[in-house]
Amino acid sequence: MKRFLFPAAAALMLTGCAQEDVLLSNSETNVIDFAVTSGGITRAADPYCNTNLPKKFTVAAAKTGTSDLYFAGDVVTKDGNEYKNGETRFWPEYALDFHAWVDEDGTYAYDADKKVGTFENYTVKDDYRQQLDLMYAVMNGVDREKVKLNFRHALSQVVFKAVNESKLNITVKSVTVGHLANKGNYEMPSTSTVENYENHGDELIGNEENLNRGHWTLVENGLHEYTVALDEALALTNGVQDITTPSHTGGVDTSLILMPQTQAKWDPTKKDAEWNGAYFKLDVVMMDGDKEVYSGETCIPANVEWKQGVRYTYTFKFTDNGHGGYTPNPDDPQPVLGGISYDVTADDFVPGDKSENEMGPAEGDEPQPEMTTVTLSIPAIDWTDSAEVADNDTHSFTIPTTIPTKEDYDFKGWSTTANATAAEYQPGGSIVLGATNANVTLYPVWEYGYEEITISFDMRDKAEAIAPIKVKVRKGEEATVNLPGAGSVKTEDESYGLDGWSTTEPKELIYSSDDKAVPEYNAGHKNVKFSESTKLFAFYRQTSPAVGGGGSNPGNQ
């Protein structure tokens, strides 16, 4: 495998919120010049967004369809509304494939065998204030016209919100995410990154799958932790508040820019010396009036499924039910009082608004490739591969054996249709692509792996109704239920009480105290197992004269 290394570009700084397209004019039409579009994510002196484009980037060009480099490692600098190359370059007698990158850490290398740019052993910095965006752009088949580069983002962005729905007063001092991989190798896509996109909201807008990307290979899984400490503790209210924020309009940016990856959540029931999965950690103070309920760090297990170029927003909900995570001690984690759950939304933070007159070659000047690039993309596992084939030829891709995960669901295979119920392909299988189906995306097929078992109670019109018990269990397993006791059942009068429960309706409405008939389950029977939804009938018995009052404890003479 042939690789060529080039120096890094300077830091990227983006601010503001509106798209800026830069068109350059040059009296010497055979001089190569550039126009750039980009949606921002960066960490520098200024926060990221779309109005300021890269101040500098590095660019390479090869003869179209080959690995023959025409030039490489040129640093292009923005000067006012123009981009100026440090080296004046003139168009050769053939079209060029361009790719550019913003990589301050100098991890870029050119893979001549695959004819793509790469980032080798890229490492996310532990201090979020030093985390920089990693960007790339590809534009193929350009011949004697302005080179329009649209930059994409290779990393993921993570931000946090919180809402207090509990009766406690809660403040947050910091938020942490761990344990994560921090190093990987990235391979840029071989196809042009021309689709320009803007979305600053928290909802997807529907065309995200059109954005072609490269793919990551993690170098090491690691146990890395990333923390954002707040300048001032945040007192939570019953409205959603930002803990960390991406900036679209200027101001301080406290988002995390991290390695795309999939990690199973930490299992606190496995007590050992090593963390066994991913988690979120909050440094909180919980007060009940003037009384401190809890102060310190609390860990919440979290499944991580992060894709490149996507912003993930996690909203912590503090409630009065459940528990509030666990103490951060993998040897002996203990539950924390107060309930915390979280919701997740994801939206693209990739480039800004598309300007139609800036995209693609001029009419009549399109390159006429003799080869077709076929691409197989599997976003659920962050995997993409491409190959070039002759117009009448095909290429067989081997589907990776990596299996995605989704809580409460079983993975059944892959389909070319989103939200399909039947799988067309399996991990390790093959799929053949050619000119007629050059770009295919595979989507996971999920089957809900749980069912709800309901235990309902027929009081036979002799007592107040009891709410049914509903239990979610994995399919094929049994639900374990504690049945209501006599003390929880209020009968019409005190002459009889609940003696137990039966799956079939008893012959008598109320049995005498000396009748030998017995219920199938005693009142208050614990840990009763059911394999399916069941109706239980109340079994009543006359109360013992010795017991008297209450109407809930039948005599057993």
Secondary structure in CASP SS format (residue, H / E / C, confidence):
PFRMAT SS
TARGET T0000
AUTHOR 0000-0000-0000
METHOD secondary structure of the structure
MODEL  1
M C 1.00
K C 1.00
R E 1.00
F E 1.00
L E 1.00
F C 1.00
P C 1.00
A C 1.00
A C 1.00
A C 1.00
A C 1.00
L C 1.00
M C 1.00
L C 1.00
T C 1.00
G C 1.00
C C 1.00
A C 1.00
Q C 1.00
E C 1.00
D C 1.00
V C 1.00
L C 1.00
L C 1.00
S C 1.00
N C 1.00
S C 1.00
E C 1.00
T C 1.00
N C 1.00
V E 1.00
I C 1.00
D C 1.00
F E 1.00
A E 1.00
V E 1.00
T E 1.00
S E 1.00
G C 1.00
G C 1.00
I C 1.00
T C 1.00
R C 1.00
A C 1.00
A C 1.00
D C 1.00
P C 1.00
Y C 1.00
C C 1.00
N C 1.00
T C 1.00
N C 1.00
L C 1.00
P C 1.00
K C 1.00
K E 1.00
F E 1.00
T E 1.00
V E 1.00
A E 1.00
A E 1.00
A E 1.00
K E 1.00
T C 1.00
G C 1.00
T C 1.00
S C 1.00
D C 1.00
L E 1.00
Y E 1.00
F E 1.00
A E 1.00
G E 1.00
D E 1.00
V E 1.00
V E 1.00
T E 1.00
K E 1.00
D E 1.00
G C 1.00
N C 1.00
E E 1.00
Y E 1.00
K E 1.00
N E 1.00
G C 1.00
E C 1.00
T C 1.00
R C 1.00
F E 1.00
W C 1.00
P C 1.00
E C 1.00
Y C 1.00
A C 1.00
L E 1.00
D E 1.00
F E 1.00
H E 1.00
A E 1.00
W E 1.00
V E 1.00
D C 1.00
E C 1.00
D C 1.00
G C 1.00
T C 1.00
Y E 1.00
A E 1.00
Y E 1.00
D E 1.00
A C 1.00
D C 1.00
K C 1.00
K C 1.00
V E 1.00
G E 1.00
T E 1.00
F E 1.00
E E 1.00
N E 1.00
Y E 1.00
T E 1.00
V C 1.00
K C 1.00
D C 1.00
D C 1.00
Y H 1.00
R H 1.00
Q H 1.00
Q C 1.00
L C 1.00
D C 1.00
L C 1.00
M E 1.00
Y E 1.00
A E 1.00
V E 1.00
M E 1.00
N E 1.00
G E 1.00
V E 1.00
D C 1.00
R C 1.00
E C 1.00
K C 1.00
V E 1.00
K E 1.00
L E 1.00
N E 1.00
F E 1.00
R E 1.00
H E 1.00
A C 1.00
L C 1.00
S E 1.00
Q E 1.00
V E 1.00
V E 1.00
F E 1.00
K E 1.00
A E 1.00
V E 1.00
N E 1.00
E C 1.00
S C 1.00
K C 1.00
L C 1.00
N E 1.00
I E 1.00
T E 1.00
V E 1.00
K E 1.00
S E 1.00
V E 1.00
T E 1.00
V E 1.00
G E 1.00
H E 1.00
L E 1.00
A C 1.00
N C 1.00
K E 1.00
G E 1.00
N E 1.00
Y E 1.00
E E 1.00
M C 1.00
P C 1.00
S C 1.00
T C 1.00
S C 1.00
T C 1.00
V C 1.00
E C 1.00
N C 1.00
Y C 1.00
E C 1.00
N C 1.00
H C 1.00
G C 1.00
D C 1.00
E C 1.00
L C 1.00
I C 1.00
G C 1.00
N C 1.00
E H 1.00
E H 1.00
N H 1.00
L C 1.00
N C 1.00
R C 1.00
G C 1.00
H E 1.00
W E 1.00
T E 1.00
L E 1.00
V E 1.00
E E 1.00
N C 1.00
G C 1.00
L C 1.00
H E 1.00
E E 1.00
Y E 1.00
T E 1.00
V E 1.00
A E 1.00
L E 1.00
D E 1.00
E E 1.00
A E 1.00
L E 1.00
A E 1.00
L C 1.00
T C 1.00
N C 1.00
G C 1.00
V C 1.00
Q E 1.00
D E 1.00
I C 1.00
T C 1.00
T C 1.00
P C 1.00
S C 1.00
H C 1.00
T C 1.00
G C 1.00
G C 1.00
V C 1.00
D C 1.00
T C 1.00
S C 1.00
L E 1.00
I E 1.00
L E 1.00
M C 1.00
P C 1.00
Q C 1.00
T E 1.00
Q E 1.00
A C 1.00
K E 1.00
W C 1.00
D C 1.00
P C 1.00
T C 1.00
K C 1.00
K C 1.00
D C 1.00
A C 1.00
E C 1.00
W C 1.00
N C 1.00
G C 1.00
A E 1.00
Y E 1.00
F E 1.00
K E 1.00
L E 1.00
D E 1.00
V E 1.00
V E 1.00
M E 1.00
M E 1.00
D E 1.00
G C 1.00
D C 1.00
K E 1.00
E E 1.00
V E 1.00
Y E 1.00
S E 1.00
G E 1.00
E E 1.00
T E 1.00
C E 1.00
I E 1.00
P E 1.00
A C 1.00
N C 1.00
V E 1.00
E E 1.00
W C 1.00
K C 1.00
Q C 1.00
G C 1.00
V E 1.00
R E 1.00
Y E 1.00
T E 1.00
Y E 1.00
T E 1.00
F E 1.00
K E 1.00
F E 1.00
T E 1.00
D C 1.00
N C 1.00
G C 1.00
H C 1.00
G C 1.00
G C 1.00
Y E 1.00
T C 1.00
P C 1.00
N C 1.00
P C 1.00
D C 1.00
D C 1.00
P C 1.00
Q C 1.00
P E 1.00
V C 1.00
L C 1.00
G C 1.00
G E 1.00
I E 1.00
S E 1.00
Y E 1.00
D E 1.00
V E 1.00
T E 1.00
A E 1.00
D E 1.00
D E 1.00
F C 1.00
V C 1.00
P C 1.00
G C 1.00
D C 1.00
K C 1.00
S C 1.00
E H 1.00
N H 1.00
E H 1.00
M C 1.00
G C 1.00
P C 1.00
A C 1.00
E C 1.00
G C 1.00
D C 1.00
E C 1.00
P C 1.00
Q C 1.00
P C 1.00
E C 1.00
M E 1.00
T E 1.00
T E 1.00
V E 1.00
T E 1.00
L E 1.00
S E 1.00
I E 1.00
P H 1.00
A H 1.00
I H 1.00
D C 1.00
W E 1.00
T E 1.00
D E 1.00
S E 1.00
A E 1.00
E E 1.00
V E 1.00
A E 1.00
D C 1.00
N C 1.00
D C 1.00
T E 1.00
H E 1.00
S E 1.00
F E 1.00
T E 1.00
I C 1.00
P C 1.00
T C 1.00
T C 1.00
I C 1.00
P C 1.00
T C 1.00
K C 1.00
E C 1.00
D C 1.00
Y E 1.00
D E 1.00
F E 1.00
K E 1.00
G E 1.00
W E 1.00
S E 1.00
T C 1.00
T C 1.00
A C 1.00
N C 1.00
A C 1.00
T C 1.00
A C 1.00
A C 1.00
E C 1.00
Y E 1.00
Q C 1.00
P C 1.00
G C 1.00
G C 1.00
S E 1.00
I E 1.00
V E 1.00
L E 1.00
G E 1.00
A H 1.00
T H 1.00
N H 1.00
A C 1.00
N E 1.00
V E 1.00
T E 1.00
L C 1.00
Y E 1.00
P E 1.00
V E 1.00
W E 1.00
E E 1.00
Y E 1.00
G C 1.00
Y E 1.00
E E 1.00
E E 1.00
I E 1.00
T E 1.00
I E 1.00
S E 1.00
F E 1.00
D E 1.00
M C 1.00
R C 1.00
D C 1.00
K C 1.00
A E 1.00
E C 1.00
A C 1.00
I C 1.00
A C 1.00
P C 1.00
I E 1.00
K E 1.00
V E 1.00
K E 1.00
V E 1.00
R E 1.00
K C 1.00
G C 1.00
E C 1.00
E C 1.00
A E 1.00
T E 1.00
V E 1.00
N C 1.00
L C 1.00
P C 1.00
G C 1.00
A H 1.00
G H 1.00
S H 1.00
V C 1.00
K C 1.00
T E 1.00
E C 1.00
D C 1.00
E C 1.00
S C 1.00
Y E 1.00
G E 1.00
L E 1.00
D E 1.00
G E 1.00
W E 1.00
S E 1.00
T C 1.00
T C 1.00
E C 1.00
P C 1.00
K C 1.00
E C 1.00
L C 1.00
I E 1.00
Y E 1.00
S C 1.00
S C 1.00
D C 1.00
D C 1.00
K C 1.00
A C 1.00
V C 1.00
P C 1.00
E C 1.00
Y E 1.00
N E 1.00
A C 1.00
G C 1.00
H C 1.00
K C 1.00
N C 1.00
V E 1.00
K E 1.00
F E 1.00
S C 1.00
E C 1.00
S C 1.00
T E 1.00
K E 1.00
L E 1.00
F E 1.00
A E 1.00
F E 1.00
Y E 1.00
R E 1.00
Q E 1.00
T E 1.00
S C 1.00
P C 1.00
A C 1.00
V C 1.00
G C 1.00
G C 1.00
G C 1.00
G C 1.00
S C 1.00
N C 1.00
P E 1.00
G C 1.00
N C 1.00
Q C 1.00
END
